[in-house]
Amino acid sequence: MKNRVVPTLVAVLALLVPTLSCQTASTPAAPAATATPEAAPATAAPAAPATPAAEHIKLQHILIAFAGKVPGKNITRTEAEARQLAEEILARARAGEDFDALVRTHTDDAHPGIYGLSNSGVPPGTGEFSRDRMVPAFGEVGFSLAPGDIGLAAYDARKSPYGWHIIKRLE
């Protein structure tokens, strides 16, 4: 029994020592390794450097709402109709159709639907809104896009309560 414990302890230490030696005071502890040899961590390729999050962006969007979602607007389409229309407009926009023309024709917001946003913790510039003051999905999608890309913030009662936002990052 004693002979089996020592090799197992050595195997556990062999797994933990490289993990512990790479940590700094600000690095959270890695999860504990199991004592079985099959649990040895796989060697991973080095991660690509993370792209820093933009501090300020400019977006143009098309809001596709449905009945009862935008106060003061008499929108009569159903939720299913709004979803279908949003998907159609997204496909047209990604196919290269003039985005501003799509905004002018389809948005349930005001044309031109252009907003400047500052990222969380970054003071807004002139004419910008703080990301934290917008519906969460708007910022999540907007800050995930590269300039020129188009994305969709789907209707979600908590994250996108007005409907679907088709978002194009301008800057």
N, C-alpha and C positions, 0 to 999 in steps of 0.2 A: 504494500500500500504506500509506503514511504517513497519508493522509487517512482510511482506514478504521479505523486504530488509535485515533486521537483520539476520534471519536464513540463508539466502544465503551468506551473508558476513562471518558468522561464519563457514559455510561449506567450503568456499574458504580458510579461514585462517587455518582451520583444515587440509586441503590438503597441504598448503604451508609450514607451520611451521616445520613438520618433514623433509621436503626436504631441507629447508634453514638451519636448525640446523646441518645437516650432511656435509655441504660444508666447504671447507677450502679455503684459498686464491688462491690455484692453481687449484681448482675444478671449471670447467665451470658451469655456472648457468643452472639449469634444466629448461625445457620448462614450460611456465606458464600453470597452471591447469585451466580447464574450471569450470564454476560455477554450473554445473549440478551435482547432486548426483551420477548419473550413471558414471561419469568420475573418480571416485575414483580409484587410482592406485591399481593394483593387487599386492598381496604380493608375492615376488619372493624368491626362495631358494637362499642362499648365493652362490656367484659365486666361482668356483674353482680357486685357485691361478694360475695366468698366468705363463706359462713356459717361462723363459727368452730366447730370441732369441740367437742362436749360434753365436759366434763371428767368428769362422773359421770352414769351412766344406771342405770335399773332395768328389768330384763327378766323376762318369764315365758316359759318355753319348754316344748315338747313334744319329747322325744327319741324318734325312731322308729329303733330299731336292728334288726339282723338277727343270725342265729346267729353266735356267736363274737366279737361286737364289744364287749360289756359284760361285763367280768370279774365272776363271781359271779351272773350272771343267766342263767336258762335260757330264752333266746329262741330260738324254733324257726323263725320266718319267714325266708324267703330274702331275698336282696338285692333281687330284683325285686318281691317282695311288700311289702317295706319301702318301696321307692320309690313304689309305687302307693298305699299307705296314707298316706304323707306328703303326696302330692299331693292326695289326697281330703280329708285333714284341713285342709290349707292352704286349699283352696277353701271348705270349710265355715266356717273361721275368718274368712276374708275376706268371706264372705256374711253375717257378723254373729252366727254361733252363739256361745254363751257360751264364752269361751276357757278359763276356769277349769274348766268342766265337761269340756271336751275334754282338758285336762291330766289331770284326775282319771281319766278313762276310758282314755286312750291312752298316756301317757308311759312310757318305759322308764327314766326318772329318778324321783326321789322327788317327790311332790306337795308343795308347790305349784309347784316348779320356778322359783322367783323368785330372781334374782341381781342384786346391785348390782355394777356394774363401774366402775372408774376407768380413764380413758384412758391410753395409753402416756405415761410420764413424769410422771403425776399420782399422788401418794401416795393409796392407798386409804383411804376413810373407814371408820368402824366398820361391820363386817359386809360390807364390799365385797371383791371380788377385783380384782387388777390385771388389766387386759385381756391383758397379756402372759403371764399364768399360765393362761389358758383356751385351748382349741383355737382356732387362728387364724380359722376361718370364723365362729365364734360372735361374736367381737368385730367382725369385718368387717361382718357383717350387722347386728348390734345397733347399732353406732355409725352405720350408714348410714340407720337408720330414724328417722322423726319420732315423737314420742309418739303412741300409738294405732295406729301402723302395724304390719303383720304381714309378716314376710319368711321366707325359707327359706334355711338353710345346707345345701346338698346334701352328701351323703356324698362324701368325698374322703379317700383313705388318709392324706394328710399334713395337710390343713386341717380335716377334720371326720371323724376316724377312728372315731367311735362310731356314726355313722349320720346321719340327717337331723334337723336341728333346726328346728322351726317356732317362730319367735321373735316375740313381741309386745313392743314397747317400751312400758313403763308410764309412765316418767318420763324 
